[in-house]
Amino acid sequence: GGEAADGTALRAQGLAEGGEEGLETLRESVAVLEGSSARLEHARSLVELGAALGRANQRSEARELLRQGLDLAVRSGAKPLVERAEQELAAT
């Protein structure tokens, strides 16, 4: 349970920080959640990192992370997150 809370907090921090520092914090969130059972939180962090990378013109990496987040969101049945990931993918 601790990994989910830590990863979620890191995601919120990364979004608040923005810029290069925010990207690194979002990467940390993805890494923390990757090994956890919190698949939906992992999907959310992947989508947020992918979206942030897309805004930073790092589109190739953004698309890969968004696809991973989309896949997890679909498997988790998280329709709003699926829609968000699809919109972000279309934007990249």
All heavy atoms as an XYZ file, in Angstrom:
667
protein
N       0.797     -1.202      0.000
C       0.000      0.000      0.000
C       0.830      1.251      0.000
O       0.427      2.264     -0.519
N       2.013      1.194      0.589
C       2.862      2.376      0.673
C       3.338      2.856     -0.674
O       3.484      4.058     -0.903
N       3.598      1.918     -1.584
C       4.065      2.297     -2.918
C       3.015      3.117     -3.656
O       3.339      4.088     -4.334
C       4.416      1.052     -3.732
C       5.652      0.339     -3.235
C       5.854     -0.997     -3.918
O       4.877     -1.598     -4.402
O       7.003     -1.438     -3.963
N       1.749      2.725     -3.524
C       0.675      3.461     -4.203
C       0.599      4.891     -3.686
O       0.498      5.837     -4.472
C      -0.657      2.748     -4.015
N       0.658      5.060     -2.386
C       0.593      6.407     -1.802
C       1.812      7.227     -2.202
O       1.684      8.410     -2.559
C       0.480      6.316     -0.287
N       2.991      6.614     -2.155
C       4.218      7.323     -2.534
C       4.178      7.735     -4.003
O       4.510      8.869     -4.356
C       5.445      6.458     -2.281
C       5.731      6.250     -0.808
O       5.151      6.964      0.036
O       6.549      5.353     -0.495
N       3.777      6.805     -4.864
C       3.718      7.100     -6.296
C       2.710      8.181     -6.623
O       2.965      9.048     -7.461
N       1.570      8.146     -5.959
C       0.537      9.155     -6.174
C       1.026     10.531     -5.716
O       0.821     11.535     -6.395
C      -0.756      8.758     -5.437
O      -1.188      7.492     -5.938
C      -1.856      9.777     -5.640
N       1.682     10.560     -4.564
C       2.219     11.826     -4.053
C       3.298     12.378     -4.986
O       3.341     13.589     -5.241
C       2.780     11.629     -2.649
N       4.137     11.496     -5.495
C       5.177     11.942     -6.431
C       4.551     12.490     -7.715
O       5.041     13.476     -8.274
C       6.134     10.793     -6.754
C       7.119     10.441     -5.650
C       7.773      9.091     -5.927
C       8.177     11.535     -5.510
N       3.482     11.857     -8.183
C       2.804     12.350     -9.386
C       2.275     13.762     -9.145
O       2.476     14.664     -9.959
C       1.681     11.409     -9.802
C       0.997     11.851    -11.094
C      -0.058     10.885    -11.588
N      -1.153     10.750    -10.650
C      -1.499      9.613    -10.045
N      -0.842      8.503    -10.270
N      -2.522      9.584     -9.214
N       1.612     13.971     -8.024
C       1.076     15.295     -7.707
C       2.197     16.328     -7.595
O       2.075     17.447     -8.098
C       0.272     15.237     -6.410
N       3.293     15.929     -6.959
C       4.432     16.837     -6.821
C       5.011     17.186     -8.188
O       5.322     18.340     -8.468
C       5.505     16.200     -5.940
C       6.726     17.079     -5.746
C       7.786     16.400     -4.887
O       7.510     15.436     -4.182
N       9.001     16.895     -4.973
N       5.169     16.187     -9.046
C       5.726     16.425    -10.375
C       4.854     17.350    -11.207
O       5.364     18.218    -11.922
N       3.553     17.181    -11.099
C       2.644     18.053    -11.840
C       2.725     19.483    -11.317
O       2.675     20.437    -12.092
C       1.215     17.522    -11.749
C       0.962     16.218    -12.502
C      -0.417     15.670    -12.170
C       1.125     16.410    -13.997
N       2.856     19.631    -10.014
C       2.956     20.965     -9.415
C       4.281     21.640     -9.768
O       4.316     22.845    -10.010
C       2.786     20.881     -7.902
N       5.357     20.859     -9.804
C       6.687     21.419    -10.086
C       6.812     21.900    -11.524
O       7.350     22.969    -11.784
C       7.771     20.372     -9.836
C       7.999     20.034     -8.402
C       8.919     18.837     -8.210
O       9.049     17.994     -9.122
O       9.495     18.760     -7.131
N       6.357     21.059    -12.451
C       6.497     21.405    -13.858
C       7.953     21.429    -14.294
O       8.866     21.153    -13.506
N       8.187     21.736    -15.531
C       9.536     21.844    -16.076
C      10.321     20.540    -15.985
O       9.763     19.456    -15.818
N      11.618     20.670    -16.096
C      12.506     19.508    -16.067
C      12.458     18.783    -14.729
O      12.482     17.559    -14.670
C      13.943     19.954    -16.389
C      14.851     18.818    -16.791
C      14.376     18.076    -18.035
O      13.894     18.702    -18.988
O      14.498     16.828    -18.041
N      12.375     19.552    -13.652
C      12.286     18.949    -12.320
C      11.001     18.137    -12.179
O      10.993     17.028    -11.631
C      12.353     20.031    -11.246
C      12.520     19.495     -9.845
C      12.743     20.604     -8.831
O      13.440     21.584     -9.146
O      12.197     20.487     -7.720
N       9.909     18.671    -12.699
C       8.641     17.966    -12.665
C       8.684     16.676    -13.466
O       8.134     15.650    -13.046
N       9.356     16.699    -14.622
C       9.504     15.482    -15.428
C      10.242     14.399    -14.653
O       9.847     13.231    -14.673
C      10.240     15.784    -16.732
C       9.461     16.536    -17.801
C      10.372     16.892    -18.972
C       8.274     15.719    -18.277
N      11.298     14.794    -13.970
C      12.069     13.808    -13.193
C      11.234     13.225    -12.053
O      11.311     12.037    -11.758
C      13.362     14.430    -12.665
C      14.387     14.685    -13.753
C      14.650     13.455    -14.618
O      14.901     12.356    -14.081
O      14.603     13.589    -15.861
N      10.435     14.066    -11.414
C       9.579     13.583    -10.332
C       8.493     12.656    -10.885
O       8.167     11.632    -10.271
C       8.970     14.757     -9.559
O      10.029     15.615     -9.094
C       8.179     14.277     -8.355
N       7.943     12.981    -12.059
C       6.967     12.091    -12.689
C       7.603     10.753    -13.063
O       6.993      9.698    -12.913
C       6.349     12.759    -13.921
C       5.346     13.876    -13.638
C       5.015     14.633    -14.920
C       4.089     13.320    -13.004
N       8.850     10.791    -13.530
C       9.560      9.544    -13.838
C       9.716      8.693    -12.568
O       9.572      7.474    -12.610
C      10.941      9.839    -14.415
C      10.939     10.363    -15.813
C      12.372     10.590    -16.300
N      12.435     11.452    -17.446
C      12.144     11.088    -18.697
N      11.759      9.867    -18.937
N      12.236     11.948    -19.683
N      10.008      9.352    -11.470
C      10.142      8.647    -10.196
C       8.803      8.017     -9.794
O       8.767      6.880     -9.314
C      10.636      9.612     -9.114
C      11.026      8.931     -7.838
C      11.597      9.895     -6.804
O      11.941     11.041     -7.149
O      11.673      9.485     -5.634
N       7.713      8.737    -10.013
C       6.389      8.207     -9.716
C       6.131      6.932    -10.519
O       5.671      5.923     -9.976
C       5.321      9.260    -10.047
O       4.030      8.717     -9.961
N       6.436      6.978    -11.809
C       6.252      5.796    -12.668
C       7.094      4.637    -12.155
O       6.627      3.503    -12.064
C       6.595      6.132    -14.139
C       6.700      4.870    -14.984
C       5.551      7.083    -14.720
N       8.339      4.909    -11.795
C       9.238      3.855    -11.316
C       8.731      3.224    -10.024
O       8.778      2.004     -9.860
C      10.645      4.416    -11.119
N       8.243      4.045     -9.099
C       7.729      3.537     -7.823
C       6.500      2.662     -8.054
O       6.356      1.599     -7.460
C       7.391      4.705     -6.865
C       6.554      4.247     -5.692
C       8.667      5.373     -6.375
N       5.626      3.102     -8.940
C       4.371      2.388     -9.163
C       4.525      1.170    -10.073
O       3.690      0.273    -10.049
C       3.327      3.342     -9.745
C       2.850      4.403     -8.765
C       2.102      5.512     -9.496
C       1.983      3.786     -7.687
N       5.587      1.121    -10.828
C       5.797      0.033    -11.781
C       5.799     -1.333    -11.103
O       5.249     -2.289    -11.620
C       7.106      0.248    -12.535
C       7.315     -0.675    -13.690
C       8.508     -0.268    -14.519
O       9.481      0.280    -13.952
O       8.463     -0.495    -15.733
N       6.407     -1.429     -9.948
C       6.483     -2.702     -9.248
C       5.360     -2.943     -8.265
O       5.355     -3.938     -7.557
N       4.397     -2.039     -8.216
C       3.315     -2.162     -7.235
C       2.100     -2.849     -7.846
O       2.027     -3.060     -9.054
C       2.918     -0.785     -6.707
O       2.082     -0.123     -7.627
N       1.138     -3.137     -7.014
C      -0.125     -3.712     -7.488
C      -1.130     -2.621     -7.860
O      -2.241     -2.927     -8.287
C      -0.721     -4.629     -6.421
O      -0.997     -3.891     -5.253
N      -0.745     -1.371     -7.728
C      -1.626     -0.232     -8.016
C      -1.581      0.084     -9.514
O      -1.017      1.093     -9.941
C      -1.213      0.972     -7.180
N      -2.180     -0.774    -10.305
C      -2.098     -0.654    -11.762
C      -2.742      0.628    -12.287
O      -2.232      1.261    -13.209
C      -2.724     -1.875    -12.413
C      -1.900     -3.124    -12.144
C      -2.544     -4.388    -12.628
N      -2.850     -4.307    -14.047
C      -3.601     -5.170    -14.693
N      -4.134     -6.182    -14.052
N      -3.836     -5.034    -15.973
N      -3.867      1.018    -11.700
C      -4.530      2.235    -12.166
C      -3.677      3.462    -11.870
O      -3.554      4.362    -12.719
C      -5.916      2.368    -11.541
C      -6.727      3.588    -11.962
C      -6.878      3.663    -13.470
C      -8.091      3.569    -11.276
N      -3.082      3.520    -10.692
C      -2.202      4.658    -10.359
C      -0.984      4.673    -11.273
O      -0.522      5.739    -11.689
C      -1.790      4.605     -8.889
C      -2.941      4.810     -7.929
C      -3.719      6.097     -8.177
O      -3.109      7.135     -8.506
O      -4.952      6.061     -8.052
N      -0.469      3.496    -11.595
C       0.656      3.409    -12.530
C       0.227      3.952    -13.894
O       0.963      4.728    -14.523
C       1.129      1.953    -12.633
C       2.342      1.775    -13.471
N       2.564      0.642    -14.202
C       3.412      2.572    -13.704
C       3.705      0.742    -14.842
N       4.242      1.925    -14.565
N      -0.961      3.569    -14.343
C      -1.471      4.063    -15.623
C      -1.600      5.586    -15.602
O      -1.219      6.259    -16.565
C      -2.823      3.418    -15.929
N      -2.116      6.122    -14.511
C      -2.265      7.587    -14.405
C      -0.909      8.287    -14.494
O      -0.772      9.302    -15.169
C      -2.949      7.954    -13.092
C      -4.422      7.665    -13.092
C      -5.063      8.130    -11.792
N      -6.497      7.902    -11.843
C      -7.187      7.266    -10.916
N      -6.587      6.816     -9.829
N      -8.480      7.097    -11.046
N       0.085      7.735    -13.810
C       1.409      8.352    -13.848
C       2.032      8.247    -15.233
O       2.681      9.189    -15.700
C       2.324      7.724    -12.791
O       1.917      8.137    -11.500
N       1.844      7.119    -15.913
C       2.347      6.979    -17.278
C       1.715      8.015    -18.196
O       2.407      8.659    -19.006
C       2.062      5.570    -17.804
C       2.940      4.457    -17.264
C       2.324      3.094    -17.572
C       4.348      4.544    -17.845
N       0.406      8.204    -18.070
C      -0.287      9.163    -18.926
C       0.165     10.587    -18.607
O       0.419     11.377    -19.521
C      -1.819      9.001    -18.810
C      -2.563     10.147    -19.508
C      -2.251      7.656    -19.380
N       0.298     10.917    -17.337
C       0.746     12.273    -16.978
C       2.173     12.531    -17.458
O       2.465     13.618    -17.971
C       0.648     12.496    -15.471
C      -0.768     12.568    -14.952
C      -1.593     13.727    -15.501
O      -1.042     14.655    -16.138
O      -2.817     13.690    -15.305
N       3.056     11.548    -17.298
C       4.425     11.724    -17.776
C       4.431     11.833    -19.293
O       5.118     12.693    -19.854
C       5.318     10.572    -17.303
C       6.766     10.585    -17.799
C       7.471     11.896    -17.457
C       7.527      9.393    -17.241
N       3.679     10.978    -19.965
C       3.607     11.060    -21.419
C       3.091     12.401    -21.897
O       3.625     12.992    -22.840
N       2.058     12.904    -21.245
C       1.505     14.212    -21.617
C       2.530     15.320    -21.396
O       2.697     16.206    -22.243
C       0.238     14.484    -20.818
N       3.221     15.268    -20.278
C       4.237     16.288    -19.977
C       5.385     16.225    -20.983
O       5.887     17.263    -21.433
C       4.756     16.100    -18.554
N       5.801     15.024    -21.352
C       6.859     14.882    -22.347
C       6.407     15.389    -23.706
O       7.189     16.004    -24.444
C       7.312     13.429    -22.440
C       8.146     12.929    -21.271
C       8.279     11.412    -21.322
C       9.519     13.584    -21.253
N       5.147     15.158    -24.041
C       4.613     15.684    -25.297
C       4.666     17.195    -25.330
O       5.061     17.792    -26.334
N       4.312     17.822    -24.207
C       4.374     19.290    -24.129
C       5.808     19.791    -24.197
O       6.052     20.913    -24.628
C       3.691     19.781    -22.855
C       2.177     19.621    -22.875
C       1.510     20.305    -21.690
N       1.917     19.769    -20.404
C       1.374     18.712    -19.810
N       0.391     18.049    -20.405
N       1.794     18.306    -18.636
N       6.758     18.936    -23.793
C       8.178     19.311    -23.829
C       8.829     18.904    -25.156
O      10.056     18.911    -25.275
C       8.910     18.655    -22.661
N       8.015     18.555    -26.144
C       8.483     18.165    -27.476
C       9.375     16.925    -27.482
O      10.222     16.779    -28.347
C       9.178     19.328    -28.181
C       8.200     20.413    -28.560
O       7.099     20.126    -29.014
N       8.580     21.655    -28.337
N       9.165     16.044    -26.530
C       9.866     14.755    -26.507
C       8.842     13.702    -26.924
O       8.450     12.833    -26.151
C      10.442     14.501    -25.115
C      11.478     15.536    -24.717
C      12.016     15.297    -23.326
O      12.148     14.158    -22.880
N      12.342     16.377    -22.636
N       8.404     13.817    -28.154
C       7.218     13.091    -28.620
C       7.389     11.595    -28.749
O       6.464     10.842    -28.478
C       6.745     13.689    -29.922
C       6.304     15.101    -29.642
C       5.838     15.824    -30.805
N       5.644     17.184    -30.283
C       4.862     18.048    -30.794
N       4.194     17.765    -31.837
N       4.729     19.240    -30.269
N       8.540     11.138    -29.152
C       8.730      9.699    -29.310
C       8.560      8.980    -27.973
O       7.812      8.005    -27.864
C      10.113      9.413    -29.900
O      10.324      8.032    -30.017
N       9.250      9.474    -26.963
C       9.119      8.885    -25.631
C       7.704      9.081    -25.092
O       7.141      8.187    -24.449
C      10.142      9.489    -24.667
C      10.127      8.834    -23.309
C      11.131      9.427    -22.331
O      11.815     10.412    -22.660
O      11.207      8.884    -21.218
N       7.126     10.238    -25.370
C       5.760     10.522    -24.914
C       4.787      9.492    -25.458
O       3.965      8.953    -24.711
C       5.341     11.931    -25.354
N       4.879      9.205    -26.751
C       3.950      8.241    -27.359
C       4.088      6.862    -26.732
O       3.092      6.186    -26.470
C       4.180      8.172    -28.873
C       3.562      9.337    -29.615
C       3.599      9.132    -31.116
N       4.947      9.173    -31.652
C       5.575     10.270    -32.054
N       4.962     11.427    -31.994
N       6.791     10.214    -32.523
N       5.313      6.429    -26.475
C       5.527      5.100    -25.876
C       4.885      5.024    -24.485
O       4.196      4.059    -24.167
C       7.021      4.791    -25.796
C       7.336      3.479    -25.122
C       6.693      2.269    -25.801
O       6.520      2.277    -27.027
O       6.369      1.306    -25.085
N       5.107      6.031    -23.673
C       4.534      6.033    -22.327
C       3.014      6.154    -22.366
O       2.315      5.505    -21.580
C       5.148      7.159    -21.497
C       6.629      6.973    -21.177
C       7.228      8.254    -20.635
C       6.824      5.831    -20.212
N       2.510      6.962    -23.275
C       1.059      7.094    -23.407
C       0.430      5.774    -23.848
O      -0.635      5.400    -23.352
C       0.710      8.215    -24.388
C       0.950      9.627    -23.851
C       0.915     10.646    -24.986
C      -0.077      9.971    -22.781
N       1.090      5.053    -24.740
C       0.565      3.741    -25.156
C       0.543      2.764    -23.983
O      -0.414      2.003    -23.816
C       1.404      3.177    -26.301
C       1.142      3.831    -27.625
C       1.911      3.145    -28.746
N       1.861      3.948    -29.941
C       2.897      4.602    -30.459
N       4.091      4.522    -29.914
N       2.757      5.336    -31.546
N       1.604      2.778    -23.184
C       1.647      1.905    -22.009
C       0.523      2.275    -21.032
O      -0.155      1.399    -20.493
C       2.992      2.017    -21.302
C       4.141      1.409    -22.055
C       5.466      1.652    -21.340
O       5.513      1.807    -20.124
N       6.546      1.704    -22.099
N       0.362      3.569    -20.793
C      -0.696      4.030    -19.896
C      -2.074      3.690    -20.433
O      -2.958      3.276    -19.677
N      -2.253      3.835    -21.740
C      -3.528      3.494    -22.375
C      -3.832      2.013    -22.189
O      -4.946      1.639    -21.829
C      -3.483      3.866    -23.856
C      -4.691      3.470    -24.697
C      -5.963      4.126    -24.181
C      -4.448      3.834    -26.159
N      -2.840      1.167    -22.415
C      -3.041     -0.274    -22.258
C      -3.466     -0.627    -20.827
O      -4.424     -1.374    -20.626
C      -1.754     -1.014    -22.634
C      -1.913     -2.515    -22.515
O      -2.817     -3.079    -23.157
O      -1.121     -3.131    -21.764
N      -2.773     -0.074    -19.850
C      -3.142     -0.338    -18.454
C      -4.525      0.214    -18.119
O      -5.291     -0.415    -17.388
C      -2.106      0.273    -17.502
C      -0.843     -0.516    -17.250
C       0.120      0.293    -16.388
C      -1.160     -1.837    -16.587
N      -4.837      1.385    -18.648
C      -6.140      1.988    -18.386
C      -7.260      1.132    -18.978
O      -8.292      0.925    -18.337
C      -6.198      3.406    -18.954
N      -7.047      0.615    -20.177
C      -8.043     -0.254    -20.803
C      -8.237     -1.503    -19.953
O      -9.371     -1.906    -19.651
C      -7.621     -0.630    -22.243
C      -8.452     -1.778    -22.782
C      -7.720      0.582    -23.152
N      -7.131     -2.124    -19.526
C      -7.227     -3.344    -18.728
C      -7.840     -3.083    -17.356
O      -8.409     -3.982    -16.759
C      -5.856     -3.997    -18.585
C      -5.410     -4.637    -19.905
C      -4.194     -5.483    -19.750
N      -3.006     -4.642    -19.786
C      -1.888     -4.901    -19.127
N      -1.797     -5.959    -18.366
N      -0.856     -4.101    -19.229
N      -7.733     -1.837    -16.881
C      -8.308     -1.486    -15.578
C      -9.762     -1.016    -15.696
O     -10.415     -0.782    -14.687
C      -7.478     -0.378    -14.921
O      -6.167     -0.821    -14.681
N     -10.233     -0.835    -16.918
C     -11.600     -0.369    -17.123
C     -11.802      1.091    -16.776
O     -12.900      1.501    -16.417
N     -10.749      1.888    -16.881
C     -10.806      3.307    -16.507
C     -11.101      4.156    -17.744
O     -10.211      4.743    -18.349
C      -9.498      3.722    -15.861
N     -12.364      4.209    -18.125
C     -12.770      4.880    -19.359
C     -12.310      6.343    -19.443
O     -11.785      6.749    -20.484
C     -14.276      4.770    -19.535
C     -14.758      5.291    -20.873
C     -16.206      4.936    -21.097
C     -16.759      5.546    -22.358
N     -16.191      5.081    -23.587
N     -12.469      7.168    -18.410
C     -11.988      8.554    -18.527
C     -10.476      8.631    -18.787
O     -10.019      9.475    -19.564
C     -12.348      9.183    -17.181
C     -13.483      8.363    -16.676
C     -13.193      6.963    -17.152
N      -9.712      7.743    -18.169
C      -8.269      7.749    -18.393
C      -7.942      7.247    -19.794
O      -7.022      7.759    -20.441
C      -7.551      6.908    -17.328
C      -6.027      6.960    -17.361
C      -5.504      8.390    -17.219
C      -5.449      6.078    -16.254
N      -8.694      6.283    -20.275
C      -8.521      5.808    -21.659
C      -8.725      6.973    -22.625
O      -7.912      7.199    -23.532
C      -9.507      4.653    -21.973
C      -9.565      4.361    -23.461
C      -9.134      3.405    -21.196
N      -9.796      7.733    -22.416
C     -10.091      8.875    -23.288
C      -8.995      9.925    -23.224
O      -8.586     10.471    -24.250
C     -11.449      9.472    -22.916
C     -12.604      8.545    -23.243
C     -13.931      9.014    -22.682
O     -13.980     10.082    -22.017
O     -14.932      8.309    -22.905
N      -8.508     10.188    -22.027
C      -7.424     11.181    -21.873
C      -6.171     10.717    -22.587
O      -5.523     11.490    -23.292
C      -7.148     11.392    -20.379
C      -5.882     12.156    -20.077
C      -6.146     13.623    -19.814
N      -4.915     14.396    -19.854
C      -3.978     14.413    -18.911
N      -4.137     13.699    -17.822
N      -2.911     15.168    -19.048
N      -5.799      9.450    -22.411
C      -4.602      8.915    -23.067
C      -4.745      8.990    -24.589
O      -3.795      9.345    -25.293
C      -4.343      7.496    -22.603
N      -5.922      8.656    -25.095
C      -6.154      8.724    -26.544
C      -6.034     10.158    -27.057
O      -5.460     10.397    -28.132
C      -7.531      8.141    -26.890
C      -7.572      6.629    -26.730
C      -8.963      6.049    -26.893
O      -9.972      6.782    -26.713
O      -9.044      4.829    -27.166
N      -6.555     11.126    -26.297
C      -6.444     12.533    -26.697
C      -4.986     12.976    -26.707
O      -4.546     13.672    -27.627
C      -7.248     13.415    -25.737
C      -8.737     13.258    -25.878
C      -9.491     13.984    -24.777
O      -8.914     14.470    -23.807
N     -10.808     14.049    -24.917
N      -4.244     12.581    -25.682
C      -2.837     12.969    -25.616
C      -2.030     12.313    -26.737
O      -1.141     12.937    -27.312
C      -2.243     12.611    -24.254
C      -2.805     13.417    -23.095
C      -2.406     14.882    -23.123
O      -1.462     15.280    -23.864
O      -3.047     15.672    -22.398
N      -2.355     11.054    -27.046
C      -1.681     10.385    -28.166
C      -1.953     11.102    -29.477
O      -1.039     11.297    -30.293
C      -2.142      8.920    -28.264
C      -1.301      7.905    -27.529
C      -2.013      6.556    -27.510
C       0.073      7.766    -28.147
N      -3.194     11.497    -29.691
C      -3.545     12.215    -30.916
C      -2.785     13.543    -30.993
O      -2.404     13.974    -32.095
C      -5.048     12.450    -30.967
N      -2.547     14.174    -29.861
C      -1.844     15.455    -29.833
C      -0.360     15.319    -30.143
O       0.282     16.268    -30.559
C      -2.026     16.133    -28.471
N       0.197     14.102    -29.914
C       1.619     13.912    -30.198
C       1.819     13.434    -31.610
O       2.873     13.272    -32.100
C       2.273     12.917    -29.222
O       1.673     11.648    -29.363
C       2.220     13.404    -27.793
